[in-house]
Amino acid sequence: MSTIQDIQKECRGAMDKALDNTKREFAHVRSGKASPTMLDSVRVEMYGTPMAMNQVATVSSPEPRLLIVTPFDKGQSKAVEKAIREAGLGLEPSNQGTFIRVPLPAMNEERRRELVKIVHKLAEEGKVGIRHARTHARDTLKKLQGVSEDEVKHAEKDIQKLHDDYIHHVDELIKAKEAEIMEV
């Protein structure tokens, strides 16, 4: 049988997952600066199997507007280059033999606004995850037996405070990412 502490711990864990997922999703959204995580979503067709970029190459960012991709298997550099080009990220990689240069094009105002909208959509998904964790915890609390109404009410207040803290944290992430994207 679960206790109030178990329910609160489970709720915090679910909210942590939602927050971590939001952070991970934000890392994929391109800002003005190059980041090795930008290519995490790219799948490379290797030996007949689609593989994640980090499984087939190292990605580094030596300059703010440049990525360098170094395939582990030099013979597969064409496949890696093709995967980056076809990933729908608007990138034009150029094969330099042992590594691939991926210059980032300058972003215009319209593209920046689109990215801000995407960030808000991703943040809302994170907030929904946090709200879902709160709702699940409340429902579980109401089903507890052998616990006074006052204890349940107090636990609900704690969960609401936890919820508010996590939502505030997502809002802070939005502000930071928005500023990063809009920075010229």
C-alpha positions as CSV (number, residue, x, y, z in Angstrom):
1,M,0.0,0.0,0.0
2,S,1.4,3.4,-0.9
3,T,1.8,6.3,1.5
4,I,1.5,10.0,1.1
5,Q,5.4,10.2,0.8
6,D,5.4,7.5,-1.9
7,I,2.8,9.4,-3.9
8,Q,4.7,12.7,-3.6
9,K,7.9,11.0,-4.6
10,E,6.3,9.4,-7.6
11,C,4.7,12.7,-8.5
12,R,8.1,14.5,-8.3
13,G,9.7,11.8,-10.4
14,A,7.0,12.2,-13.1
15,M,7.5,16.0,-13.1
16,D,11.3,15.6,-13.3
17,K,10.8,13.4,-16.4
18,A,8.5,16.0,-18.0
19,L,11.0,18.8,-17.2
20,D,14.0,16.7,-18.5
21,N,12.1,15.9,-21.7
22,T,11.4,19.6,-22.2
23,K,15.0,20.4,-21.8
24,R,16.0,17.7,-24.2
25,E,13.5,18.9,-26.8
26,F,14.7,22.5,-26.4
27,A,18.3,21.4,-27.1
28,H,17.2,20.2,-30.5
29,V,15.7,23.6,-31.4
30,R,18.3,25.6,-33.3
31,S,19.2,28.9,-31.9
32,G,21.8,31.2,-33.4
33,K,24.7,29.1,-32.0
34,A,25.9,25.7,-33.2
35,S,25.4,22.9,-30.7
36,P,26.4,19.2,-31.2
37,T,22.9,18.2,-29.9
38,M,21.3,19.8,-33.0
39,L,22.1,16.6,-35.0
40,D,20.8,14.1,-32.3
41,S,17.5,13.7,-34.2
42,V,19.4,12.8,-37.5
43,R,19.3,9.1,-38.4
44,V,22.0,7.7,-40.7
45,E,21.4,4.7,-42.8
46,M,24.4,2.4,-42.0
47,Y,24.7,-1.2,-43.0
48,G,21.0,-1.3,-43.7
49,T,20.0,0.0,-40.3
50,P,19.0,3.6,-39.4
51,M,21.3,4.7,-36.6
52,A,21.5,7.8,-34.3
53,M,24.2,10.3,-35.3
54,N,26.0,9.9,-32.0
55,Q,26.4,6.2,-32.8
56,V,28.1,6.7,-36.1
57,A,30.1,10.0,-35.7
58,T,31.4,12.6,-33.2
59,V,29.9,16.0,-33.5
60,S,31.8,19.1,-32.3
61,S,31.2,22.8,-32.5
62,P,34.6,24.6,-32.9
63,E,32.9,27.9,-33.9
64,P,29.5,29.4,-33.0
65,R,28.2,28.9,-36.6
66,L,29.9,25.6,-37.6
67,L,29.6,22.0,-36.7
68,I,32.3,19.4,-37.5
69,V,31.1,15.8,-37.9
70,T,33.7,13.1,-37.9
71,P,32.4,9.6,-38.8
72,F,33.9,6.7,-36.9
73,D,34.0,4.7,-40.2
74,K,35.5,7.1,-42.8
75,G,34.0,5.0,-45.6
76,Q,30.5,6.0,-44.4
77,S,31.1,9.8,-44.6
78,K,28.9,10.0,-47.8
79,A,26.0,8.3,-45.9
80,V,26.4,10.7,-42.9
81,E,26.5,13.8,-45.3
82,K,23.4,12.6,-47.1
83,A,21.5,12.0,-43.8
84,I,22.3,15.6,-42.6
85,R,21.3,17.1,-45.9
86,E,18.0,15.1,-45.9
87,A,17.1,15.6,-42.2
88,G,15.0,18.7,-43.0
89,L,17.1,21.0,-40.8
90,G,18.0,23.3,-43.6
91,L,21.7,22.5,-43.4
92,E,24.2,22.1,-46.3
93,P,27.0,19.8,-45.2
94,S,30.3,19.7,-47.2
95,N,32.4,16.6,-47.2
96,Q,36.1,17.3,-46.5
97,G,37.3,13.7,-46.7
98,T,37.9,12.7,-43.1
99,F,35.3,15.0,-41.7
100,I,32.2,16.9,-42.7
101,R,31.8,20.7,-42.3
102,V,28.2,21.8,-41.5
103,P,28.0,25.6,-41.6
104,L,24.9,27.1,-40.0
105,P,23.0,29.6,-42.3
106,A,22.1,32.9,-40.7
107,M,18.6,33.0,-39.4
108,N,16.1,35.7,-40.5
109,E,13.5,37.3,-38.3
110,E,10.7,35.1,-39.7
111,R,12.6,31.9,-38.9
112,R,13.4,33.1,-35.4
113,R,9.7,33.7,-34.8
114,E,8.8,30.2,-36.1
115,L,11.4,28.7,-33.7
116,V,9.9,30.6,-30.8
117,K,6.5,29.2,-31.6
118,I,8.0,25.7,-31.7
119,V,9.6,26.3,-28.3
120,H,6.3,27.4,-26.8
121,K,4.6,24.3,-28.2
122,L,7.3,22.0,-26.7
123,A,7.0,23.9,-23.4
124,E,3.3,23.4,-23.4
125,E,3.8,19.6,-23.9
126,G,6.1,19.7,-20.9
127,K,3.5,21.6,-18.8
128,V,0.9,19.1,-19.7
129,G,3.2,16.3,-18.5
130,I,3.6,18.2,-15.2
131,R,-0.2,18.8,-14.8
132,H,-0.8,15.1,-15.6
133,A,1.6,14.1,-12.8
134,R,-0.3,16.4,-10.4
135,T,-3.7,15.1,-11.4
136,H,-2.5,11.5,-11.1
137,A,-1.1,12.2,-7.6
138,R,-4.3,13.9,-6.5
139,D,-6.4,11.0,-7.7
140,T,-4.2,8.5,-5.9
141,L,-4.3,10.6,-2.7
142,K,-8.1,10.5,-2.7
143,K,-8.1,6.7,-2.9
144,L,-5.8,6.3,0.1
145,Q,-7.3,4.6,3.1
146,G,-6.5,5.1,6.7
147,V,-5.4,8.7,6.2
148,S,-7.2,11.7,7.6
149,E,-8.8,14.3,5.4
150,D,-6.4,16.9,6.8
151,E,-3.4,14.9,5.8
152,V,-4.8,14.5,2.3
153,K,-5.5,18.2,2.0
154,H,-2.0,19.1,3.3
155,A,-0.5,16.6,0.8
156,E,-2.6,18.1,-2.0
157,K,-1.2,21.6,-1.1
158,D,2.4,20.3,-1.2
159,I,1.7,18.7,-4.6
160,Q,0.2,22.0,-5.9
161,K,3.3,23.9,-4.7
162,L,5.5,21.3,-6.4
163,H,3.4,21.7,-9.6
164,D,3.8,25.5,-9.4
165,D,7.6,25.3,-9.0
166,Y,7.9,23.0,-12.0
167,I,5.7,25.2,-14.2
168,H,7.8,28.2,-13.1
169,H,10.9,26.3,-14.1
170,V,9.5,25.6,-17.6
171,D,8.6,29.3,-17.9
172,E,12.2,30.2,-17.0
173,L,13.5,27.7,-19.7
174,I,11.1,29.3,-22.3
175,K,12.5,32.8,-21.5
176,A,16.1,31.7,-21.7
177,K,15.6,29.8,-25.0
178,E,13.5,32.6,-26.5
179,A,16.3,35.1,-25.7
180,E,18.9,32.7,-27.2
181,I,16.8,32.4,-30.4
182,M,16.1,36.1,-30.8
183,E,19.7,37.1,-30.1
184,V,21.2,38.4,-33.4
